[in-house]
């Protein structure tokens, strides 16, 4: 028989007294693991949502609201196209991509359509080369190293369907068209089809996958073609900006407003800020809950250990009479605390993970997977608390008078 | 073996002092079987605690094999108890959640014996006290006499030279009492010294020498003949 056998057997002999402490430790770790897991996966989801959303900042002419933009995008107001160049040259930290657009009404075979002019990235690159600059050949702004969580992946822009998610394409000819999924069905047109628009013939390059947005009902062609055919001049309706999540919620909006004072900068920063704030709050709260519950657990463990020492006075006295040193007695109690901490931490991790996996989809719509590092954090902290709380009772036990082994007399 | 020189032990409780031993001197030789008798509160358990190295005297010296017991450090006295002293208690003091064999293993475990060696030795000792068929029984599953025999086996685990027994027959029926005293006498016959505190005249008869303890003072009654 070893010391660990002695501890283990004693623990199983008196399990009920320690159940409260074990539950308190496990609850603390459960709260931490559940909230942290949901928070982390919620943050990942936000990053993913931002990625799929594409633009998260809009530069609009003054007087145009976000509602106008999303409801029709045909508000008729414009602003100079040179704003796009101005923004690109400003090299603002956080700006990953720029997508200027001009929407005009048109007809194809007597079917009314919305023709949207877009500027392919090749135009930016040509302009930067013309001006002796090279940075625009990189994703706009990312050379500043600001994005820890990029919202766009420009690696796939040679794929024309990237317009659906990345808001830009690499190349687009002056008489080439990209069709939204719904309008392609309505027009019965696919890749390679010839369509007549505003008196000119366009060739369909591709059909975008369905996005569930108003883009599904649009035709996209080169911005300058739309400007020429609609006689609107070098103007755009909107500049969509793909910005880093962090910067969209930070100083970027202020910078944009200063750069383009005659525009309306509309952002979903408030949404981002609110979500980031909620996540931050949840994360901090999880540590607060963890701390409070572990303090309760610590107090509970200390109380149970003191009671255990009092209950085992004669047994401890006998062990000391038989030759157990004070150090041995201390180890008996601290060993029990270690088992309690490991068991409570482990149980808490399992319970917290299961809770997060169940509640995550229901509360914030995220799928949660186990996060092994939280097991380490939970078990280590719970063990430290359990050992800390047991130290004084263990010391008291080690200082008991061995004469307690005798009957009074 | 033991030499007590002018040993006084004073307890202080609620601002009152109680003199448990008063300038007591006594010598206990090798392989002696001594019965310490006296009324309750006469200082018998105090004497046993002093001999066991568990309670320092207020004044005087307790010598064990010529060396002052209380000049040793706490750790040295702990080791001394582990290697040289065995204890027997009135209420047996077995660990209730350990089996008989595990209880006997405790001193062997404290001495750092291997698990296999512990089990073998504990089994042998329990066989010796007639409990080879009760190895895995817990104390609550044993009679009081059997529990005291487990305690005797535990006492012998590290082969001590001295056994300090506190009322070893106090809770036993006559048959068990005789079994236990016969075992103690057997241990004595193997060369061990035994100091036994008892109220029991039957048990005291087994001793070679009774020490009467009256109001903290020992009266050495060498004229009492040994019944053992």
Interface residues (C-beta under 8 A of the other chain):
Chain A: X1 X2 X3 X6 X9 X10 X12 X13 X314 X315 X318 X319 X320 X321 X322 X323 X324 X325 X326 X328 X401 X402 X403 X405 X406 X407 X408 X409
Chain B: X40 X41 X44 X45 X48 X49 X52 X54 X55 X74 X75 X78 X79 X81 X82 X83 X87 X89 X90 X91 X93 X95 X96 X97 X98 X102 X105 X106 X107 X109 X110 X111 X115 X118 X154 X158 X166 X167 X170
